[in-house]
């Protein structure tokens, strides 16, 4: 029996300080506030941290929720400004010139937290379902235009957010159409590495030595698996790859991002949300990728275990090994996903010691992480000391 240590590393809040995403989120909300003739209303860092502490880690969700709250605040004050379309309603609000009270975004996040903890669905859609219980039914089509399917580029907030995130050039390359705004990529301009150069070198040296393996495990949009025979990148935003490039680990450590999961889900007639964290499939794929240094085979093995309950490919190759699996995450959803993946592997007969390391400096996020993690640290370099043993 050989001993192996596998490490799953989240990106935002762990490897990278996602300043670009935060600024893009604020810019998106401010863009729509301006369309209503309002001052800047984007969420501040504290409010963003509350969203994340409540498991709302995708800005496609939080951005749509913030904008919908502003629209709803306006319509509750002036229902006569409601029009048949979202664009027409924003224009009517702007033409009227009436001030809108800034919503408390923290309440939005905390209100749907119980449903997120029960794994009931996508946060923006959960918020829409909740709004349906008390808002005027005539408001719902307008709110649905923002909240019903935030994972499509046709959703107005997602479109503007992606434009800011990717910049005009990457946006045009990804979606094959002219971007709404001419911008440079906020990710390239503002993101900052949290992984120290010393630990980056140590991680790369550690990865593969003595059976060790690491994988980047992120809900960021990404390209499909790097080792596909034919790789169609149309429609896939390279946001995870931009993070890997910033960290100087691109092509050196397997990357299991959203684009990889989108590809896998399509092979099995699933939606990506069926497989992305907090579902266990993405974490299973990351474990297989860390062990085998492959992406396609690890993804396929994860789906087989999830759908059929059997070990195959890189996951089957772990039989007989004594495994230690670490995950470094800044969100409870990722920790739960990794823990659920490990439980499936244990049920399939693998012997695994699992440790979850929560990473955050924010008190509310730390409190949430303590409920699900074995350790909570302030930053990734502290967490890696637990893995490396110093």
N, C-alpha and C positions, 0 to 999 in steps of 0.2 A: 504494500500500500504506500503510495507516494502522497506527500503533503503539497497542496497547492493553495495559493492565495490569489483571489480575484477581487478586483476593485472597480466599482462603478462610480463615475464622477459626473455629477450634474454640471451644467454650464453656468447659467445665470444665478448670481449670488454665491456661487462656489468657485468656479474657475475664473469667471469674468464678472466684473462690476458692470451691470447692464445699464450704464448711463444712457446709451443710445435709445434703448427701449423706453426708458422712463421719459426721456425728452420727446420721443415720437408719440407716446401716449398723451402727454400734455398738449403737444402741438395738434394732435388729432381732435381732442376735445375742444381746444381753443378755436380750431378751424370751424367747427360746427356752431360754437357759441357766436363767433363773428358773423356767421351766416344769419343768425337770429338778431344781430345788432347788439350783442352783449359783450362785456369785457371778458378777459381771460378767465376761464373756469376750470382749467385742467387740474387733476388731482395733485396734491403735493406729495413729498416723499413719505410722510407719515401715513397718508391715506393709501398710497400704493402698498406700503408695508402691511396695512390692515387687510387689503385685498389678498395679498400673498399668504398672510397668516390664516386666512379663511379658506385657503385652497384655490383661490382664483388667481392663477399664475400666468394665464395667457391674456395679453393685452387686447386681443380680439374680443374677449369677453368683457373685460373691465372697461375698455373704451366704449363699446356699444352700450353698456349699462350706464355709464356716466352721461353720455349724450341723451339716452332715452329719459334719464331722470330730469335733465334740463328741459327737454321737450314737454314732458308730462307736467313739470312745474308751471310751464307757460300755459298749457291747456287747462289746467285746474283753475288758474286765475282767469283765463279768457277762453272758454270753450268755443266762442264765436270765431276764433282765429283758426280753427281746425279746417283743413281742406282735404280734398280727396287723395292727395299724394303727400309724401314726406317733404319733397322739395317745395311744393306749394305751401305747405304749412310753415316751413322755415321762412319762406319769403313773406308770408302774411305776418308772422311774428316780428320780423325785421321792419316791415313797413309801418307797423303800429308803433314801434319805438318804446314799448313799455318795458321797464326793467324786470328781470326775472331773479327771484331769490336763488342763491347758489345752493344746490342740494348738499346734504350731508352724505358723502359717498361711503363713509364708514358704516352707516346704517344699512346701505344696500348690501355690502359684503356680509355683515353679521347676520342679516335676516335670512339669507339662504344657506348659511353655514351648516345647519342641521341636515339639509337635503344633500349637500355636497359630501358630508361625512357618511351619509348612507349610500353614496355612489349612485344617486338617482339620475344623473345626466350632466349635460353641458351647462355651466353656470348661467350664461346668457339666456338659454332656453328655460332654465328653471326660474329665472327672474321674470321672464315673460309670463310663464304659467302662474306665478304668484301675483303679478299685476292684474291678470285676468279676473282675479277674485274680488278686486275692489275698485278698479278704475272703470270709467264709462266705456261700455262695449264699443262705442264708435271710435275710441282712441286706439283700440287694439290693432287694426291694420297698419297704422302708422308705426306703432311700437314694434310690431312684427317685422316691419321692413328693416329695423335695426337689430333685432334680437333673435329672430327665428333661426337663422343659419349663419353665424358669424364666421364659419370656416369656408365660406365662398368669397372670392374676390369681388363678387357683385354686391356684397353688402357694403353700404356707403362708408361706414367707419373703418371696416377692414381695408377697403381700397385706399383710403387716405393714410391710414396707419402704415400700410405696406409701402406706399410711396415715400413716406418719411424714412422708414426703416432701411429700405433698399437703395433709395435714391433713384433718379430718373433712368440711369443707364441700366442698372440691374432690374428695375421694374419692367422696362421695355423688353429686355432679354428673357425675363421669366414669364411674363404674361402675353408677350407678343402684341402689345398694344401701346398706344401713346399714353404716358402717365398723366394724371390730372394736373400735377404740379411739377415744375422744374426744380429739382433739389439734389444735393449731394447726400450720400448715404449717412444717416445718423449713426449707424453701427460702426462704420469705419471712422467717423469723426470723433465719437465720444466714448465708445467702450474702452474699459481699462482692464488689464489682466490683474487677477488677484493671486494667481499662482506665481511664486517667486521664481526667478531664473535658476536659482540653486535647486529648488525642488522640481522644476521642470526637467533639468538634466538628470536629477536622481530618479524621477519617475520614468523617464525614457530608458535609463539603464536598468531599472528594476523590472520594467515591463518585459517579460519573456525570460528573465533570469530565474533559474530554479523552478520553472513551471509557473511563475507568477504571470499575471495578465491584467491589463486595465482596459476599460472601454469608456468612452464618453457616452452619456445616457441623458438625452435632452429632448424636451418637447419642442425645441426650436424647429421651424421649417428647415428642411435640408434637401439635398439631391437624393436620388435613389441609391441603392447599394453600389459602392465603388467597384465591386468585383463582378458586376453583371456582364455577360458577354456583349450585350447591346444595352446602352444606357440612354433612355430618352429623358432629358432634363426639362423639357417644356412644362411650364406650370409649377415647377419646384423652385422655391426661393432658397438660395444658398446661405441662409443665415447661420446655420450651425457651422458651415465651412468657413465663414468669415471669422467666427470665434476661434476655430482651430488655427486659422492663419495668424490671427492676433497672438495666440499662445505659442506659435511655432511648433505645433504638434500635428499639423495637417499631414495625413498619409502615414503617420508614425504610430498612431493608436486608432483602433476601430472606432467608428462613429455611428451610433444608433440614434438617429434623429427622426423627425417627423416624416421626412420624405421616404426614408427606408420603410417606415411603418405603413405609409400610404401605398407603397409598392406591394408590400406583403399582404395587406388587406385586400387589394384588388385580386391577388392570386387565389384568395379563399372566399370571395364573394362577401366580404365584410366591409364595414366602414372603418376609417382610421380610428375613430373614437372607441371602437370595440377593442382595439389593440394597444392604444396609447396609454401611458400611465394616467390614472391609477389602476387600469387593467394590468395584469401581470405579464402580458406578452412582451412588451417592450423591455422589461427588466430581464425576462428569460433570454431574449435575444442578446442583451448586453452581457449577460453571464456567459453565454455561448461564444460571443465575439471576443470577450476578454480571454477565454480559455484557448480559443483556436486561432485568434488573430484574423478571422474571416468575418464577413458581414452577411453575404447571401446565405451561406449554409447555416449560420447561426440563426438568422431570421426564420428560415424554413423549419429548423428544428424547434424553435419556440412555438410556431403555429401548430406543428404536429402534436406537441405535448399539450397545448391548450385545447385543441380540437378533439384529439383522439386519446390523450392520456398516456402516450407512449414516448419513451426516450428514443431519439434518433440523432444522427449527425454529431456535431460537437458536444451536445448534451449527453448523448450515450457514451461518448469517449471519456466522460468523467466518472463512469462506474468504477468503483474500487478505490477511488482517490479519497483522501481525507481533505475536505475543502474548508477553507475560510473565505467567506464572502463579506466584503465591506461595501457599504454605499455611503457616499458623502453627498448630502442633499440639503437644500435650504427650504424645502416645502414638505408638508406632511403627506401630500399625495404621492410624491416620489418614494418616500420611505415605505408607505403602505404597499405600493406597487412592488418594491423590491422584496419586502417581507412575504407578500403573497406568492411571488415567484419562487422564493426559497421553500416555502411550504409545499408547493407543487412538486418541486424537485425532491424534497424529502419523502413525499408520498409515493413518488416513483422509485424510491429506493436509494437515493444518494444521501451520504452522510455529510452534513454541512453545519459548520458553526457560523452564525450570522451576527454581524454587528452593524447597526445603523448609527451614523454620525450626522447629527444635525448641525448645520452651519449657518449662523446668523448673529448679528450684533443687536438686532431689534428685540426689545423685551417681550412684546406680544408674540412675535414669531418664535422666540426661544421657548416661551411657555407652551406654545402649541407643539413644538418639536419635542419637548421633554415628555409629552404624552405618548410619543411613538418611537423615539430614538433611544439608543443605549447611552449615547454621549451627546452633549451639545457643546460646540466650540464656537469661538468668535470668527475664525477664518480658516480657509482650506489648509494653510500650512501647519496649523495646529492639528487638524484632522489627519493629515498625512503622517504626522509623527506617531499616531496610534497604529497606523498600518505598517510603517517602516520599523517601528519598535524603538523610537527615541524621541 
